[in-house]
Amino acid sequence: MRFNFGSATLAALALLAVVTAAPAEIAERQSTVKIMALGDSITGSPGCWRAYLWQKLQQAGIKNTDFVGTLPAQGCGFQYDGENEGHGGFLAINIADQNQLPGWLSSTKPDIVMMHLGTNDVWNNRSPAEITTAFSKLVDQMRASKSSMKILVAKIIPMNPPNCGECGARVVALNSVIDSWAAGKNSSSSPITVVDTWTGFDTATMTGDGVHPNDVGNKKLAETWFAPLASAIQS
């Protein structure tokens, strides 16, 4: 049996197909979680802990992610979703004072920010109070971008560069105030989770220069970030 449909009927059927498909398509888009890794060269040059972290998420079946940033992925030996905001040499204080973050947020619109910042601030002998004041401004800017932003903030990895004998102690001083700072800045609608990347990280075996992770260090960082990030994605 054959049916002859007029052009108006065919147009209506086409519109119906689009309308009925739209909710599923919209739901799929909404289920994708955008993640910004924010930091300095530890995060972005090349920051292969992000590659291993992405790989671990994939292996765990957590595939509804989109890592975002204005900087591209760098080579880590395999393909991965590597856009990021890991700006080599940048200080948290300067990012805050120069209002650089709002533009990055506007361009990428993340749902989650993973922040490992403070290494260059410490290297430049900026105090924990100055650094956490900058952190507070950055958090405010994240929440201005998305009121329900989920924020993961690192207790930064230790450092022992040959030209900064005091840097190790300065990292300890910064990390010692992160918990109390985060508690004071926390919000039920935009929670801050502290991620302790310092504990168990050994500069002697996990860096090549006392600062930047080697492959062992990158795998250690990926393991440390995995559970907090997976929880934020799935909550």
N, C-alpha and C positions, 0 to 999 in steps of 0.2 A: 504494500500500500504506500502511495506517495502523497505527501502533503505539500501544498504550495503556499508559502508564506509571503506576504507582502513586505515591502521595505520597512514600513513602520513596525511591523511585528518583529522583524529581525533586529531592528535597532533596540526595541524594548527588551528582547531576549539578551542581547549583548550587554545592555545596561544592568540587567538583573544579574548576569554572571559577574560583572565587576563589583556590584554592591555586595553580593553574597561572599565574594572572595576577600573583600576588604578587611573585615574583622580579623580574619586569620593572619593576614599580612601585617596589620597593625599590631596584633598581639606579638607576632614574631619580632617586629622592630622594638616593641616595648620591653621584650625579655632580654635584649642585649644590654649588657652592663659596660659602660665606658669607664676605663681606668687610666688615670694619669699618674705616671711615676715622676715625681718632682725631686730634683736634687742637683748635684754637681757632677764632676767627672766620675765619681764612684757609681753614679746612676747611668751616665750617658756616654762614657768614653772608654770602652764600648758598653760597659754595664751589662756583661753577659749573664749576671745573676737574673736579669729580667727574662732572658731567653730560656734559662733553665726553669724559672718560675712558670712561664707560659707553658713549657713542655709538661711540667708537673700537673698543671690545671687540665691540660688536654688528656693526660693519662688517667686523671681522676674522673673524666667525663664531664668536666666543667668547661663547656665550649661556647657558652653564651657571653663571651667577652670580646671587647674591642679595646685594645691598648691604644691610647691616643696621646698626641703631642705634636708640637710644631717641628720637632727634630725627628729624622728618620732612624730606622734601625741600622745598626752597624754589624759587621760580620762577626758571627759567633760560631761558625762551623755548621749551622743548619738553619733552615728557614723558620722564622717565627714572627709573631706580630709585635713589632718593636718600636713603634712610635713612642716618643717620650719627651720629657722636659728636663733632661739631665744636662745642665749647662756647665761645662768645665770652667773652674776658677771662680764661679759665682758664690757670693756670700748671701745667706738668708737676709741679712740686714740690708744689703744693697737691693735685692729683689723687692723687699718691702718698701724701702725708701724711694725707689725709682718707679714703684707701681707697675712692675713688669708682669706680675701674675694675672691681672684682669684680662689683658689681651690674650694671653695663652688660654685662659679659661673660656673666653668668648669664642675663640677659634675652634675649640675642641669639645666643650660642653661635657666634662666628665661627671660621672655619678659617684666615683670613688677617687680620692687622691691618696697616693702612697708617698710620704715625704721623708726622705733621708737627707737632711740639710744641717749644716753647722760645722762641717769639717774645715772649710776655708775661713769661717768666722773664728774658729778656735786657732787656726794657724796664724791669723792676724791679731790674736790676743784680744778678741772681743769678749766681754763678760757674759756669763750665763743670763744675767738680767737683760742685757741688750739683745741677746739672741732670742730669748723667749718673748720679749716685747715684739720683735719682728715676727716670730711665729704667730702671735696673737693677731697681728694685722693680716697676715696671710690667711689665717683661718677665717677671719671676718670676710675677706674677699672671696674665699671659697664658698662661704654661705650666701654671699650676695649673688653668686653665680647660680647656686642651687641650694635652696633652704634646707633640703634633706641630705646634703652632702655627707657621705661617710668618709672619715678622715683617719688614716693610719699614720702615726708619727713614730719615727724610729728613735730609740736611744742609739746614737750613731756608733759605728764600729770603732774600735781602738785605733790609734795611730802612733807610729814610732819612727818618724822620718829622721834621717841623720842630721838635718839642719834645724831641728826644733826639739830640743831636749825637754821642754816643758809641755809639749803638745799632749802627751799621754795623760798627764794630770789634768790638763784643761778639759779634755774629753770627759774624764770622770766627773769633773765639777759640773759640766753641762748636763750630763746624763743624770746626775743626782737630783736635779730639779725638774726633770721632764714629767715625772709622775704627778707631782703636786701642781705643776702648770697645767697639765692636761685635765686634771680633776676640776680645777677652777674654770676651765674653758669649755668643759663638756656640756653637751646638750642632748636631751632625749631625742629630739628631732634630727640632730646632726651629730652623732656620737663620734668621739675621739677615742681611738684604740692605740695604746702605746705598744710598740713592737720592739722587743729587746734584742737588737742585732749585736749588741756589745758582748753579752755573756757567751762564752764558748768560742769567740772569734780570736784567733791567735795571729798576731801580725807576723811572727817569725815564719809560720808555715802557710799562712793564708793570703799573704801579700808578696809582691816582688820588690816593693820599695818602702815598706812600712806603712803604706797608706792605701794603695789601690789593690783590690782583691785579685788574686790569681785564680786559676781554674778551681782549685780546692776552695778558696774563699767564696767564689761565685756560687758554687754548689751549696756551701753552708748558708749563704744569704738566701738562696732560693728556698731551702728547707725552713728557714726561720720565718720568712714572709708567707709561706704557703697557707698555713692554717688560719691566720688572721684574715688574709685576703679571701680565702674560700668562704669563710664565715660571713664576711661583708657582702660578697656576691650573692650568697644564698639567703641572706636575711631580708 
